[in-house]
Amino acid sequence: MSEEKVFPTQQKFSDFVVYVDESGDHGMQTLDVNYPLFVLAFCVFHKRHYSEKVIPALHRLKFNHFGHDLVVLHEHDIRKEAGQFKFSSRADKNRFISELTDIIEVSNFVLISCVIDKRQLHEQGESTNPYHVALGFCLETLYQLMQEKKQTASVSMWRWNVEAKRKITNWNWSFGGFATVQTD
């Protein structure tokens, strides 16, 4: 009978996973009068809850409405009914939105967000990048949460979309213990 070798990990992983997304343009060169905001949001899930409850619920939703689970739930595409979100009727769209909302309502997660009104930033004469301001705030808040949960010595996994990852390449990562995973 052969023994299975178990290799110890070099690092202890956090019990949490962080998903990061944004809304709005972070540039200060032009201000969209219809949406002069930049929003950065971190959704922090306990990995066990996420893997046992959230993922199965999202897979069911996707299989029921699209026949597969490869579809990416982009708010813009859902709202504009673009791509795979061209619903056959208003009732189908409302049913999809209702089921997605139900999943969100029963999911346990911590939402860390920062909303920057670029008009006020501009009026104050700030030349600071709104993305960096929001990222600094969200990271500091996340760090406090990880301290509270006694997770600061662990590696927290992140999921950034490709666009967000590109925007932070020049960020000075002064918070240790974070690993990133790039997504499309």
C-alpha positions as CSV (number, residue, x, y, z in Angstrom):
1,M,0.0,0.0,0.0
2,S,1.6,3.3,-1.1
3,E,1.5,6.4,1.1
4,E,0.2,9.6,-0.4
5,K,2.6,12.4,0.1
6,V,1.2,15.6,1.4
7,F,3.1,18.7,0.6
8,P,2.8,21.5,3.2
9,T,1.8,24.9,1.8
10,Q,4.3,27.7,2.1
11,Q,1.6,30.1,3.1
12,K,-1.7,30.1,5.0
13,F,-4.5,31.2,2.9
14,S,-7.2,33.5,4.2
15,D,-10.8,32.3,4.8
16,F,-12.0,35.1,2.5
17,V,-12.0,35.9,-1.2
18,V,-12.3,39.5,-2.5
19,Y,-14.0,40.4,-5.8
20,V,-13.4,43.9,-7.1
21,D,-15.3,45.9,-9.7
22,E,-15.9,49.5,-10.6
23,S,-18.4,51.8,-12.2
24,G,-17.7,55.0,-14.1
25,D,-14.7,56.5,-15.6
26,H,-11.7,57.3,-13.3
27,G,-10.2,59.9,-15.5
28,M,-10.2,63.6,-14.6
29,Q,-9.7,65.0,-18.1
30,T,-13.4,65.0,-18.9
31,L,-16.5,64.8,-16.6
32,D,-19.6,63.0,-17.8
33,V,-22.4,65.3,-16.7
34,N,-24.8,62.3,-16.6
35,Y,-22.5,60.2,-14.4
36,P,-19.7,62.2,-12.8
37,L,-19.0,59.5,-10.3
38,F,-16.3,56.8,-9.9
39,V,-17.2,53.8,-7.8
40,L,-15.0,51.0,-6.6
41,A,-16.5,48.1,-4.8
42,F,-15.0,45.1,-3.0
43,C,-17.3,42.1,-2.3
44,V,-15.7,40.0,0.5
45,F,-17.0,36.5,0.8
46,H,-16.1,33.8,3.3
47,K,-14.8,31.0,1.0
48,R,-16.9,28.2,2.5
49,H,-20.2,30.2,2.1
50,Y,-19.2,31.3,-1.4
51,S,-18.3,27.8,-2.6
52,E,-21.2,26.0,-0.9
53,K,-24.0,28.5,-1.4
54,V,-23.3,31.3,-3.8
55,I,-21.5,29.4,-6.6
56,P,-24.2,26.7,-6.8
57,A,-27.0,29.3,-6.8
58,L,-25.3,31.3,-9.6
59,H,-24.7,28.1,-11.6
60,R,-28.4,27.1,-11.3
61,L,-29.4,30.6,-12.5
62,K,-27.1,30.4,-15.5
63,F,-28.1,26.9,-16.5
64,N,-31.8,27.7,-16.1
65,H,-31.6,30.9,-18.2
66,F,-28.7,30.2,-20.7
67,G,-28.3,26.5,-20.8
68,H,-24.6,26.8,-19.6
69,D,-22.6,28.5,-16.9
70,L,-20.0,30.3,-19.1
71,V,-22.0,33.6,-19.3
72,V,-20.4,36.5,-17.3
73,L,-22.9,38.6,-15.4
74,H,-22.0,42.2,-16.5
75,E,-24.5,44.7,-15.2
76,H,-24.1,46.9,-18.3
77,D,-25.0,44.0,-20.6
78,I,-27.9,42.9,-18.4
79,R,-29.3,46.5,-18.2
80,K,-28.8,47.2,-22.0
81,E,-29.9,43.6,-22.9
82,A,-26.7,43.1,-24.9
83,G,-25.0,39.9,-25.9
84,Q,-26.5,36.8,-24.2
85,F,-28.9,39.1,-22.2
86,K,-31.3,39.7,-25.1
87,F,-34.4,38.3,-23.4
88,S,-37.3,37.1,-25.4
89,S,-39.8,39.1,-23.3
90,R,-40.0,41.7,-20.5
91,A,-41.3,38.9,-18.3
92,D,-38.2,36.7,-18.9
93,K,-35.9,39.6,-18.1
94,N,-37.9,40.4,-14.9
95,R,-37.8,36.8,-13.9
96,F,-34.0,36.7,-14.4
97,I,-33.5,40.0,-12.4
98,S,-35.7,38.7,-9.6
99,E,-33.9,35.4,-9.3
100,L,-30.5,37.2,-9.4
101,T,-31.7,39.6,-6.7
102,D,-32.9,36.7,-4.6
103,I,-29.4,35.2,-4.7
104,I,-27.8,38.5,-3.7
105,E,-30.3,39.0,-0.9
106,V,-29.6,35.6,0.7
107,S,-25.8,35.8,0.2
108,N,-23.6,36.7,3.1
109,F,-20.9,39.1,2.1
110,V,-19.3,42.3,3.2
111,L,-19.5,45.2,0.7
112,I,-16.7,47.7,0.9
113,S,-17.2,50.6,-1.5
114,C,-16.0,54.1,-2.2
115,V,-17.9,56.6,-4.3
116,I,-15.9,59.6,-5.7
117,D,-17.8,62.6,-7.0
118,K,-15.3,63.8,-9.6
119,R,-17.0,67.3,-9.7
120,Q,-16.1,67.9,-6.0
121,L,-12.6,66.5,-6.5
122,H,-12.1,68.8,-9.5
123,E,-13.6,71.8,-7.6
124,Q,-11.1,71.2,-4.7
125,G,-8.3,71.5,-7.2
126,E,-7.3,67.9,-6.6
127,S,-5.2,66.3,-9.3
128,T,-5.4,62.9,-7.5
129,N,-6.4,59.9,-9.5
130,P,-9.9,58.9,-8.3
131,Y,-9.0,55.2,-8.8
132,H,-6.1,55.5,-6.4
133,V,-8.2,57.4,-3.8
134,A,-10.9,54.8,-3.9
135,L,-8.5,51.9,-3.9
136,G,-6.6,53.3,-0.9
137,F,-9.9,53.7,1.0
138,C,-11.1,50.2,0.1
139,L,-7.8,48.6,1.0
140,E,-7.6,50.3,4.3
141,T,-11.1,49.2,5.2
142,L,-10.4,45.7,4.0
143,Y,-7.3,45.6,6.1
144,Q,-9.3,46.6,9.2
145,L,-11.8,43.8,8.4
146,M,-9.0,41.3,8.0
147,Q,-7.6,42.4,11.4
148,E,-11.0,42.0,13.0
149,K,-11.3,38.5,11.5
150,K,-7.7,37.7,12.5
151,Q,-6.7,37.1,8.9
152,T,-3.8,39.5,8.5
153,A,-1.1,36.8,8.5
154,S,-3.0,35.0,5.7
155,V,-3.0,35.5,2.0
156,S,-6.3,36.9,0.7
157,M,-7.2,36.1,-2.9
158,W,-8.6,38.8,-5.2
159,R,-10.4,38.7,-8.5
160,W,-10.0,41.8,-10.7
161,N,-11.5,42.3,-14.1
162,V,-8.9,42.9,-16.8
163,E,-9.6,46.6,-17.0
164,A,-9.3,47.2,-13.3
165,K,-6.1,45.2,-13.2
166,R,-4.6,47.4,-15.9
167,K,-5.5,50.6,-14.0
168,I,-3.7,49.5,-10.8
169,T,-0.4,48.4,-12.4
170,N,1.3,51.6,-11.1
171,W,-0.2,51.3,-7.6
172,N,2.3,51.1,-4.7
173,W,1.2,47.9,-2.9
174,S,2.0,48.7,0.7
175,F,-0.5,46.2,2.0
176,G,1.2,42.8,2.3
177,G,-0.5,39.4,2.1
178,F,-2.7,39.9,-1.0
179,A,-2.6,37.8,-4.2
180,T,-4.4,38.8,-7.3
181,V,-6.1,36.7,-10.0
182,Q,-7.0,38.4,-13.3
183,T,-10.3,37.7,-14.9
184,D,-12.0,38.7,-18.1
